[in-house]
């Protein structure tokens, strides 16, 4: 199905809806929040009631985004019986949002906006296009196709997603189309400096302390030209931080550490360990796909396994 066809199918579900639930999963980042917040403003401009539920804690670095204060982590609002449409953003698998969706009062249509090639296409309408760098680009094209004018706030949100998912225009998914869309957003008020200042240059003492602990553990395997870093639950307690600030460190390492693959292991509060992988020139998604629920992009992907992180015979293990 072409991009235009998915746009038309999505609009046919959106037009008659009165109360729309916008949903992000537990892996939310700048692209997730940027795309969903821009879409929330569009829907409110169409006189629709919008409930915006964040499936994870909102990162400190993204709290500058316009409309972020209207997103909630309170899942009880999902049980409102007036919700008649669900739109999920930047989520590649139903398992990432299944628990949240189970709270719905009744069965309703679901639209999915995403750009991951590994997407399982779990929506009634799947606006999923893997030839773009970010979900924000998919949303940008949807709004442009339907001649929806972009406000300054919408442009800022969409610019944030493009910048974060392209690594500030530095990683392999950056292409001329991404630059062209960013240029159009810049004209509409999506200031690049404002986004970078908030995402990269606004770090508190606690975040730097956590980064110091994690960087002191960095292990380099010369034989395979790979690096491994890990964070345990007690690291958050020690520094008074949360998992929402880890993504920026992963981005920083990818931009500054020139190795074939970076492995980042993160203990989660539910007894799982999330393994994230980044690479410039290697398709690490082939590794992620060997695990249930694993996937992502060739250069940025991950999977989760049950266990805790331990050091066994100088090796980082999940047991």
Beta strands, then each sheet from edge to edge (+ up, - down):
strand 1: 19-23
strand 2: 49-53
strand 3: 71-72
strand 4: 85-89
strand 5: 109-114
strand 6: 125-128
strand 7: 219-221
strand 8: 226-231
strand 9: 261-267
strand 10: 272-278
strand 11: 295-297
strand 12: 300-306
strand 13: 309-312
strand 14: 315-318
sheet 1: 3+ 2+ 1+ 4+ 5+ 6+
sheet 2: 7+ 8- 9- 10+ 12- 11+
sheet 3: 13+ 14-
end
